[in-house]
Amino acid sequence: MSARILLLPQRQRENRGTVHVMGDKIDGFEIGHESSSGNSWGSFAGPFATGEEAITAAYALNRDTYGGTCDVWVCDAAVQDASPGVGLPSVPGDF
């Protein structure tokens, strides 16, 4: 018998924050970093014309500036713009 081990993403470390993708198609999408305490914001960039560009920039910011240790939160508007027709990642009452 053999087994294959799949590595899962590491959980958020307490001393890191969250990179957010915010906005909408009308005003554009923006990214920013929220500290782990929630008391400060920085590393803002945008506006981006599409959700896909903003999501890509958020993951690049996490990788290049924060060593890939931050959580990345993406608003529903960016997900829908990046993947039209797929639907929301979760809808209340799905479970």
N, CA, C and O atoms as CSV, one atom per row, in Angstrom:
chain,resi,resn,atom,element,x,y,z
A,1,MET,N,N,0.836,-1.165,0.000
A,1,MET,CA,C,0.000,0.000,0.000
A,1,MET,C,C,0.890,1.240,0.000
A,1,MET,O,O,1.899,1.287,0.704
A,2,SER,N,N,0.515,2.236,-0.787
A,2,SER,CA,C,1.284,3.478,-0.809
A,2,SER,C,C,0.351,4.642,-0.484
A,2,SER,O,O,-0.872,4.528,-0.564
A,3,ALA,N,N,0.950,5.731,-0.126
A,3,ALA,CA,C,0.168,6.914,0.238
A,3,ALA,C,C,0.799,8.133,-0.392
A,3,ALA,O,O,1.996,8.159,-0.680
A,4,ARG,N,N,-0.003,9.116,-0.594
A,4,ARG,CA,C,0.493,10.388,-1.121
A,4,ARG,C,C,0.070,11.472,-0.136
A,4,ARG,O,O,-1.107,11.578,0.211
A,5,ILE,N,N,1.020,12.268,0.310
A,5,ILE,CA,C,0.745,13.319,1.283
A,5,ILE,C,C,0.533,14.627,0.537
A,5,ILE,O,O,1.380,15.053,-0.248
A,6,LEU,N,N,-0.596,15.251,0.788
A,6,LEU,CA,C,-0.899,16.544,0.187
A,6,LEU,C,C,-0.720,17.623,1.246
A,6,LEU,O,O,-1.312,17.545,2.322
A,7,LEU,N,N,0.088,18.617,0.946
A,7,LEU,CA,C,0.303,19.704,1.891
A,7,LEU,C,C,-0.827,20.716,1.747
A,7,LEU,O,O,-1.144,21.148,0.639
A,8,LEU,N,N,-1.420,21.083,2.843
A,8,LEU,CA,C,-2.469,22.084,2.865
A,8,LEU,C,C,-1.850,23.439,3.196
A,8,LEU,O,O,-0.792,23.493,3.824
A,9,PRO,N,N,-2.489,24.535,2.784
A,9,PRO,CA,C,-1.958,25.855,3.120
A,9,PRO,C,C,-1.842,26.023,4.630
A,9,PRO,O,O,-2.668,25.516,5.389
A,10,GLN,N,N,-0.811,26.737,5.052
A,10,GLN,CA,C,-0.630,26.972,6.479
A,10,GLN,C,C,-1.663,27.966,6.978
A,10,GLN,O,O,-2.093,28.855,6.243
A,11,ARG,N,N,-2.052,27.812,8.215
A,11,ARG,CA,C,-3.003,28.724,8.841
A,11,ARG,C,C,-2.345,30.077,9.072
A,11,ARG,O,O,-1.120,30.184,9.123
A,12,GLN,N,N,-3.157,31.085,9.207
A,12,GLN,CA,C,-2.701,32.440,9.460
A,12,GLN,C,C,-1.854,32.501,10.729
A,12,GLN,O,O,-2.232,31.968,11.772
A,13,ARG,N,N,-0.720,33.151,10.619
A,13,ARG,CA,C,0.103,33.384,11.805
A,13,ARG,C,C,-0.407,34.645,12.490
A,13,ARG,O,O,-0.883,35.570,11.831
A,14,GLU,N,N,-0.308,34.676,13.784
A,14,GLU,CA,C,-0.876,35.786,14.539
A,14,GLU,C,C,-0.203,37.118,14.263
A,14,GLU,O,O,-0.833,38.161,14.433
A,15,ASN,N,N,1.061,37.120,13.840
A,15,ASN,CA,C,1.760,38.383,13.652
A,15,ASN,C,C,1.665,38.910,12.221
A,15,ASN,O,O,2.393,39.835,11.864
A,16,ARG,N,N,0.798,38.352,11.409
A,16,ARG,CA,C,0.601,38.818,10.031
A,16,ARG,C,C,-0.834,39.260,9.849
A,16,ARG,O,O,-1.712,38.909,10.638
A,17,GLY,N,N,-1.059,40.014,8.828
A,17,GLY,CA,C,-2.390,40.542,8.582
A,17,GLY,C,C,-3.079,39.894,7.405
A,17,GLY,O,O,-2.872,38.720,7.100
A,18,THR,N,N,-3.906,40.693,6.753
A,18,THR,CA,C,-4.712,40.221,5.645
A,18,THR,C,C,-4.585,41.195,4.482
A,18,THR,O,O,-4.671,42.408,4.673
A,19,VAL,N,N,-4.383,40.674,3.290
A,19,VAL,CA,C,-4.418,41.488,2.085
A,19,VAL,C,C,-5.847,41.416,1.555
A,19,VAL,O,O,-6.363,40.329,1.296
A,20,HIS,N,N,-6.484,42.575,1.393
A,20,HIS,CA,C,-7.883,42.660,0.976
A,20,HIS,C,C,-7.988,43.100,-0.479
A,20,HIS,O,O,-7.221,43.948,-0.937
A,21,VAL,N,N,-8.944,42.518,-1.201
A,21,VAL,CA,C,-9.362,43.010,-2.512
A,21,VAL,C,C,-10.748,43.594,-2.309
A,21,VAL,O,O,-11.673,42.892,-1.899
A,22,MET,N,N,-10.890,44.897,-2.600
A,22,MET,CA,C,-12.143,45.607,-2.331
A,22,MET,C,C,-12.582,46.344,-3.590
A,22,MET,O,O,-11.798,46.520,-4.523
A,23,GLY,N,N,-13.825,46.768,-3.609
A,23,GLY,CA,C,-14.315,47.610,-4.685
A,23,GLY,C,C,-15.366,46.949,-5.548
A,23,GLY,O,O,-15.984,45.956,-5.163
A,24,ASP,N,N,-15.556,47.525,-6.730
A,24,ASP,CA,C,-16.537,46.994,-7.667
A,24,ASP,C,C,-16.154,47.380,-9.089
A,24,ASP,O,O,-15.189,48.113,-9.306
A,25,LYS,N,N,-16.916,46.882,-10.050
A,25,LYS,CA,C,-16.632,47.104,-11.466
A,25,LYS,C,C,-16.795,48.576,-11.844
A,25,LYS,O,O,-16.107,49.048,-12.749
A,26,ILE,N,N,-17.676,49.303,-11.185
A,26,ILE,CA,C,-17.951,50.697,-11.539
A,26,ILE,C,C,-16.808,51.621,-11.113
A,26,ILE,O,O,-16.302,52.396,-11.925
A,27,ASP,N,N,-16.403,51.542,-9.853
A,27,ASP,CA,C,-15.354,52.417,-9.329
A,27,ASP,C,C,-13.961,51.820,-9.437
A,27,ASP,O,O,-12.973,52.517,-9.209
A,28,GLY,N,N,-13.867,50.561,-9.775
A,28,GLY,CA,C,-12.577,49.875,-9.850
A,28,GLY,C,C,-12.291,49.115,-8.567
A,28,GLY,O,O,-12.921,49.345,-7.535
A,29,PHE,N,N,-11.341,48.218,-8.648
A,29,PHE,CA,C,-10.960,47.391,-7.513
A,29,PHE,C,C,-9.659,47.907,-6.926
A,29,PHE,O,O,-8.812,48.438,-7.645
A,30,GLU,N,N,-9.504,47.751,-5.625
A,30,GLU,CA,C,-8.341,48.247,-4.911
A,30,GLU,C,C,-7.848,47.149,-3.976
A,30,GLU,O,O,-8.628,46.313,-3.521
A,31,ILE,N,N,-6.558,47.157,-3.696
A,31,ILE,CA,C,-6.010,46.212,-2.721
A,31,ILE,C,C,-5.367,47.001,-1.587
A,31,ILE,O,O,-4.940,48.141,-1.773
A,32,GLY,N,N,-5.305,46.386,-0.420
A,32,GLY,CA,C,-4.659,46.987,0.729
A,32,GLY,C,C,-4.354,45.934,1.771
A,32,GLY,O,O,-4.980,44.874,1.805
A,33,HIS,N,N,-3.379,46.235,2.626
A,33,HIS,CA,C,-2.977,45.310,3.685
A,33,HIS,C,C,-3.486,45.818,5.026
A,33,HIS,O,O,-3.259,46.971,5.394
A,34,GLU,N,N,-4.176,44.944,5.748
A,34,GLU,CA,C,-4.640,45.246,7.103
A,34,GLU,C,C,-3.737,44.512,8.087
A,34,GLU,O,O,-3.466,43.323,7.921
A,35,SER,N,N,-3.277,45.221,9.106
A,35,SER,CA,C,-2.401,44.587,10.098
A,35,SER,C,C,-3.151,43.508,10.860
A,35,SER,O,O,-4.381,43.459,10.834
A,36,SER,N,N,-2.412,42.649,11.535
A,36,SER,CA,C,-3.047,41.558,12.275
A,36,SER,C,C,-3.915,42.080,13.412
A,36,SER,O,O,-4.875,41.420,13.809
A,37,SER,N,N,-3.590,43.259,13.943
A,37,SER,CA,C,-4.401,43.838,15.015
A,37,SER,C,C,-5.651,44.525,14.475
A,37,SER,O,O,-6.606,44.758,15.215
A,38,GLY,N,N,-5.640,44.847,13.180
A,38,GLY,CA,C,-6.759,45.562,12.588
A,38,GLY,C,C,-6.707,47.060,12.807
A,38,GLY,O,O,-7.633,47.776,12.426
A,39,ASN,N,N,-5.634,47.544,13.416
A,39,ASN,CA,C,-5.524,48.959,13.748
A,39,ASN,C,C,-4.843,49.798,12.676
A,39,ASN,O,O,-4.832,51.025,12.777
A,40,SER,N,N,-4.280,49.175,11.662
A,40,SER,CA,C,-3.614,49.973,10.638
A,40,SER,C,C,-3.732,49.307,9.271
A,40,SER,O,O,-3.867,48.090,9.150
A,41,TRP,N,N,-3.674,50.155,8.252
A,41,TRP,CA,C,-3.764,49.720,6.867
A,41,TRP,C,C,-2.592,50.311,6.100
A,41,TRP,O,O,-2.054,51.351,6.479
A,42,GLY,N,N,-2.196,49.645,5.020
A,42,GLY,CA,C,-1.128,50.166,4.177
A,42,GLY,C,C,-1.031,49.381,2.890
A,42,GLY,O,O,-1.870,48.526,2.603
A,43,SER,N,N,-0.001,49.677,2.114
A,43,SER,CA,C,0.290,48.999,0.839
A,43,SER,C,C,-0.900,49.041,-0.113
A,43,SER,O,O,-1.208,48.052,-0.779
A,44,PHE,N,N,-1.571,50.199,-0.173
A,44,PHE,CA,C,-2.712,50.328,-1.083
A,44,PHE,C,C,-2.242,50.415,-2.528
A,44,PHE,O,O,-1.199,51.000,-2.819
A,45,ALA,N,N,-3.016,49.834,-3.419
A,45,ALA,CA,C,-2.745,49.915,-4.861
A,45,ALA,C,C,-4.074,49.858,-5.598
A,45,ALA,O,O,-5.032,49.243,-5.129
A,46,GLY,N,N,-4.121,50.496,-6.740
A,46,GLY,CA,C,-5.321,50.486,-7.552
A,46,GLY,C,C,-5.693,51.896,-7.946
A,46,GLY,O,O,-4.960,52.826,-7.608
A,47,PRO,N,N,-6.755,52.094,-8.620
A,47,PRO,CA,C,-7.774,51.104,-8.938
A,47,PRO,C,C,-7.373,50.207,-10.105
A,47,PRO,O,O,-6.647,50.615,-11.012
A,48,PHE,N,N,-7.863,48.992,-10.052
A,48,PHE,CA,C,-7.681,48.014,-11.117
A,48,PHE,C,C,-8.991,47.907,-11.876
A,48,PHE,O,O,-10.066,47.950,-11.279
A,49,ALA,N,N,-8.902,47.767,-13.192
A,49,ALA,CA,C,-10.099,47.738,-14.041
A,49,ALA,C,C,-10.898,46.451,-13.884
A,49,ALA,O,O,-12.119,46.457,-14.042
A,50,THR,N,N,-10.221,45.347,-13.573
A,50,THR,CA,C,-10.918,44.066,-13.471
A,50,THR,C,C,-10.611,43.391,-12.135
A,50,THR,O,O,-9.596,43.664,-11.494
A,51,GLY,N,N,-11.516,42.505,-11.740
A,51,GLY,CA,C,-11.300,41.723,-10.532
A,51,GLY,C,C,-10.089,40.831,-10.657
A,51,GLY,O,O,-9.361,40.626,-9.686
A,52,GLU,N,N,-9.866,40.297,-11.847
A,52,GLU,CA,C,-8.720,39.416,-12.072
A,52,GLU,C,C,-7.403,40.142,-11.831
A,52,GLU,O,O,-6.499,39.591,-11.203
A,53,GLU,N,N,-7.285,41.364,-12.319
A,53,GLU,CA,C,-6.061,42.142,-12.103
A,53,GLU,C,C,-5.844,42.422,-10.616
A,53,GLU,O,O,-4.722,42.333,-10.117
A,54,ALA,N,N,-6.920,42.760,-9.917
A,54,ALA,CA,C,-6.810,43.059,-8.492
A,54,ALA,C,C,-6.435,41.816,-7.683
A,54,ALA,O,O,-5.603,41.892,-6.779
A,55,ILE,N,N,-7.036,40.693,-7.998
A,55,ILE,CA,C,-6.727,39.444,-7.289
A,55,ILE,C,C,-5.274,39.047,-7.533
A,55,ILE,O,O,-4.573,38.636,-6.609
A,56,THR,N,N,-4.833,39.169,-8.769
A,56,THR,CA,C,-3.432,38.860,-9.100
A,56,THR,C,C,-2.488,39.777,-8.332
A,56,THR,O,O,-1.483,39.319,-7.790
A,57,ALA,N,N,-2.806,41.073,-8.282
A,57,ALA,CA,C,-1.964,42.030,-7.558
A,57,ALA,C,C,-1.952,41.738,-6.059
A,57,ALA,O,O,-0.920,41.908,-5.409
A,58,ALA,N,N,-3.075,41.303,-5.506
A,58,ALA,CA,C,-3.136,40.984,-4.079
A,58,ALA,C,C,-2.230,39.808,-3.735
A,58,ALA,O,O,-1.492,39.850,-2.750
A,59,TYR,N,N,-2.292,38.767,-4.548
A,59,TYR,CA,C,-1.419,37.614,-4.288
A,59,TYR,C,C,0.050,37.958,-4.519
A,59,TYR,O,O,0.919,37.437,-3.820
A,60,ALA,N,N,0.340,38.824,-5.484
A,60,ALA,CA,C,1.724,39.261,-5.711
A,60,ALA,C,C,2.215,40.099,-4.531
A,60,ALA,O,O,3.359,39.946,-4.103
A,61,LEU,N,N,1.364,40.984,-3.998
A,61,LEU,CA,C,1.731,41.780,-2.825
A,61,LEU,C,C,2.019,40.870,-1.638
A,61,LEU,O,O,3.010,41.062,-0.934
A,62,ASN,N,N,1.170,39.894,-1.416
A,62,ASN,CA,C,1.376,38.946,-0.324
A,62,ASN,C,C,2.705,38.207,-0.498
A,62,ASN,O,O,3.467,38.053,0.457
A,63,ARG,N,N,2.973,37.756,-1.710
A,63,ARG,CA,C,4.203,37.007,-1.982
A,63,ARG,C,C,5.446,37.884,-1.861
A,63,ARG,O,O,6.405,37.515,-1.184
A,64,ASP,N,N,5.428,39.040,-2.515
A,64,ASP,CA,C,6.638,39.861,-2.631
A,64,ASP,C,C,6.929,40.698,-1.393
A,64,ASP,O,O,8.094,40.886,-1.042
A,65,THR,N,N,5.905,41.200,-0.731
A,65,THR,CA,C,6.112,42.105,0.400
A,65,THR,C,C,6.007,41.403,1.747
A,65,THR,O,O,6.744,41.727,2.679
A,66,TYR,N,N,5.097,40.448,1.850
A,66,TYR,CA,C,4.838,39.824,3.146
A,66,TYR,C,C,5.258,38.362,3.217
A,66,TYR,O,O,4.889,37.658,4.157
A,67,GLY,N,N,6.019,37.902,2.243
A,67,GLY,CA,C,6.560,36.547,2.276
A,67,GLY,C,C,5.530,35.443,2.147
A,67,GLY,O,O,5.808,34.293,2.487
A,68,GLY,N,N,4.348,35.776,1.661
A,68,GLY,CA,C,3.314,34.765,1.459
A,68,GLY,C,C,2.641,34.286,2.721
A,68,GLY,O,O,1.980,33.247,2.705
A,69,THR,N,N,2.788,35.017,3.823
A,69,THR,CA,C,2.238,34.554,5.095
A,69,THR,C,C,0.893,35.166,5.452
A,69,THR,O,O,0.275,34.748,6.431
A,70,CYS,N,N,0.426,36.137,4.691
A,70,CYS,CA,C,-0.854,36.795,4.999
A,70,CYS,C,C,-2.021,36.013,4.416
A,70,CYS,O,O,-1.867,35.256,3.457
A,71,ASP,N,N,-3.180,36.209,5.009
A,71,ASP,CA,C,-4.416,35.737,4.396
A,71,ASP,C,C,-4.750,36.689,3.257
A,71,ASP,O,O,-4.362,37.857,3.291
A,72,VAL,N,N,-5.459,36.207,2.260
A,72,VAL,CA,C,-5.941,37.065,1.178
A,72,VAL,C,C,-7.454,36.952,1.166
A,72,VAL,O,O,-7.997,35.858,1.012
A,73,TRP,N,N,-8.139,38.085,1.330
A,73,TRP,CA,C,-9.593,38.145,1.330
A,73,TRP,C,C,-10.028,38.854,0.062
A,73,TRP,O,O,-9.548,39.948,-0.235
A,74,VAL,N,N,-10.932,38.242,-0.689
A,74,VAL,CA,C,-11.391,38.791,-1.961
A,74,VAL,C,C,-12.895,39.034,-1.870
A,74,VAL,O,O,-13.655,38.129,-1.523
A,75,CYS,N,N,-13.323,40.257,-2.183
A,75,CYS,CA,C,-14.757,40.574,-2.120
A,75,CYS,C,C,-15.500,39.821,-3.230
A,75,CYS,O,O,-14.914,39.438,-4.242
A,76,ASP,N,N,-16.797,39.620,-3.014
A,76,ASP,CA,C,-17.619,38.887,-3.973
A,76,ASP,C,C,-17.638,39.549,-5.347
A,76,ASP,O,O,-17.661,38.858,-6.365
A,77,ALA,N,N,-17.627,40.896,-5.386
A,77,ALA,CA,C,-17.667,41.605,-6.670
A,77,ALA,C,C,-16.433,41.278,-7.516
A,77,ALA,O,O,-16.544,41.137,-8.734
A,78,ALA,N,N,-15.265,41.157,-6.889
A,78,ALA,CA,C,-14.042,40.821,-7.622
A,78,ALA,C,C,-14.075,39.382,-8.119
A,78,ALA,O,O,-13.635,39.101,-9.233
A,79,VAL,N,N,-14.591,38.472,-7.303
A,79,VAL,CA,C,-14.706,37.071,-7.712
A,79,VAL,C,C,-15.640,36.946,-8.906
A,79,VAL,O,O,-15.328,36.251,-9.873
A,80,GLN,N,N,-16.787,37.619,-8.842
A,80,GLN,CA,C,-17.752,37.547,-9.939
A,80,GLN,C,C,-17.210,38.180,-11.207
A,80,GLN,O,O,-17.466,37.688,-12.306
A,81,ASP,N,N,-16.453,39.280,-11.064
A,81,ASP,CA,C,-15.880,39.925,-12.238
A,81,ASP,C,C,-14.788,39.056,-12.863
A,81,ASP,O,O,-14.668,38.990,-14.086
A,82,ALA,N,N,-13.999,38.395,-12.027
A,82,ALA,CA,C,-12.911,37.557,-12.529
A,82,ALA,C,C,-13.422,36.258,-13.137
A,82,ALA,O,O,-12.814,35.722,-14.064
A,83,SER,N,N,-14.533,35.753,-12.622
A,83,SER,CA,C,-15.087,34.481,-13.094
A,83,SER,C,C,-16.592,34.618,-13.302
A,83,SER,O,O,-17.372,34.076,-12.519
A,84,PRO,N,N,-17.009,35.332,-14.341
A,84,PRO,CA,C,-18.447,35.534,-14.531
A,84,PRO,C,C,-19.180,34.214,-14.779
A,84,PRO,O,O,-18.679,33.324,-15.466
A,85,GLY,N,N,-20.366,34.114,-14.207
A,85,GLY,CA,C,-21.176,32.929,-14.412
A,85,GLY,C,C,-20.908,31.797,-13.448
A,85,GLY,O,O,-21.661,30.823,-13.419
A,86,VAL,N,N,-19.844,31.902,-12.649
A,86,VAL,CA,C,-19.521,30.833,-11.710
A,86,VAL,C,C,-20.381,30.941,-10.463
A,86,VAL,O,O,-20.713,29.926,-9.851
A,87,GLY,N,N,-20.741,32.139,-10.087
A,87,GLY,CA,C,-21.540,32.344,-8.890
A,87,GLY,C,C,-20.678,32.672,-7.691
A,87,GLY,O,O,-19.449,32.649,-7.758
A,88,LEU,N,N,-21.338,32.974,-6.607
A,88,LEU,CA,C,-20.613,33.321,-5.385
A,88,LEU,C,C,-19.950,32.090,-4.793
A,88,LEU,O,O,-20.443,30.973,-4.950
A,89,PRO,N,N,-18.805,32.303,-4.098
A,89,PRO,CA,C,-18.125,31.162,-3.491
A,89,PRO,C,C,-18.960,30.511,-2.399
A,89,PRO,O,O,-18.860,29.304,-2.178
A,90,SER,N,N,-19.778,31.292,-1.720
A,90,SER,CA,C,-20.671,30.718,-0.720
A,90,SER,C,C,-21.890,31.617,-0.598
A,90,SER,O,O,-21.785,32.843,-0.628
A,91,VAL,N,N,-23.004,31.006,-0.464
A,91,VAL,CA,C,-24.255,31.722,-0.321
A,91,VAL,C,C,-24.894,31.286,0.986
A,91,VAL,O,O,-24.924,30.092,1.283
A,92,PRO,N,N,-25.413,32.234,1.785
A,92,PRO,CA,C,-26.049,31.815,3.035
A,92,PRO,C,C,-27.105,30.744,2.782
A,92,PRO,O,O,-27.911,30.852,1.858
A,93,GLY,N,N,-27.087,29.730,3.603
A,93,GLY,CA,C,-28.041,28.630,3.479
A,93,GLY,C,C,-27.541,27.477,2.624
A,93,GLY,O,O,-28.264,26.497,2.441
A,94,ASP,N,N,-26.315,27.567,2.090
A,94,ASP,CA,C,-25.758,26.490,1.266
A,94,ASP,C,C,-25.503,25.221,2.058
A,94,ASP,O,O,-25.521,24.127,1.493
A,95,PHE,N,N,-25.270,25.347,3.336
A,95,PHE,CA,C,-24.866,24.190,4.120
A,95,PHE,C,C,-26.036,23.581,4.840
A,95,PHE,O,O,-25.876,22.591,5.553
